[in-house]
Amino acid sequence: MSTPQQNTEGYEEFDARKGSGKKILLVGCLSIIIAAMMLVGIGGVIVWKNWRPWVANIANVTLENGLDEFHLPQAEHDAMLARGKALIEEFRQKRISLEELKAIGDSMSDSDLMPMLVVKAMQGAYIAPSELSDEDKARGELAFGRLARGFVDDVLKDEDFKRVLQPISKNNTVNITVDDNGTSVDDRNFSLKNPSAVTTEELLRMIAAAEQLAEEKDLPPEPLDVDIVAEFDRIVKETLGRKLELPAPESETETSDPGGS
């Protein structure tokens, strides 16, 4: 019998429109900054002298809320949050230009970081906290890891991923069109159910669909394995020509004793 997932209070719905494939919510804070810039000075009506701190404050909130949607392991969550905040702070302090910030966002959207985050989001939000057996959870992690590799190798498209997610989508149906131009998916109303509303049967159907797609596309058996923190650091260093200045961990700050007592 199909049973709903265990209680996942505090989880937000993972909106597939925010990022399947290589376009994902992590760059949302960068988009806010760019959008804010477009508003500045239009027709001389809107003029902000201190727009950087204002936009940075919004970006910080967007980063924290957006990062929560990926349900990363705590260590990775904290590391990514610290780096995102450091990036925003450098922008606030004018150590990073708008052009550099946009370049970082573009590099992230085209990197292995994005498909890996999709895998982690599915695992952390839906598969790991479910009532599936350990064997089925391992199947799901492997299958989505293989799909992520398919995105990196440009074998799969967003449409493929949305078809896999159809069993846990709110609208239950996705209009698929096949013509001379290939396959297209009408996903205007495509969003996923809250993890607590997904049944074990729906999860098993999703995992089976992921496995089937991996086999149909003859994807490598090895799943994508990317250190998302190291990949973030690499992108920032290659774009800026230097590392971000990260604050010292709180534990180090608390244990330091400037007075020598």
C-alpha angles and dihedrals in degrees: 000000000000113000127189118248121271117271111294100177112178094030117126124213112267104232109210090202088067092062140343118151111000104340113079143159096260091085091051093102089055090052091053091054092050092046091050090052090055090058095051114104098354104166088342089282100111117046123166121185093184100036096136097065091042093052092041091056091053091046091053092055092045091050094051095046093043096048090053089063091068094059092213123182107276096252093052092043092053093045093050092044091051091050094047092050091047090052092050092047092052088052090050090051092049093244089121123047126220089249092055091048091052091048090054090051092049092049092049093051090054097042135093087253094081100054089044090054090052089055092049092047093053092045097045099040104035117010107038098048093043129102092247118129118261088251093055091045089054089049090053095048092049094045095051090043089057091048090052089055088051090057092048090051091047092240094120133050133205089262091061092053094048091052089055091050094049094101091062098037122114097232094048092210132070120192108232121193124193118192141136090294093057132251123333132181126213100218102158090127097032115134134136130249121252107269090244090060096052118098127220089245091056091049092051090050090051093050091048090051090051092050092047093051091048090054095044091053091043091233119182114270091233114089122228109270115190129163096226094197093051090045091052090050091049093052093048093047093048091049099043098028090234143059125266117259102243123196117247114265113267091242090059091047092050095048096046114103111197091179094056092228 
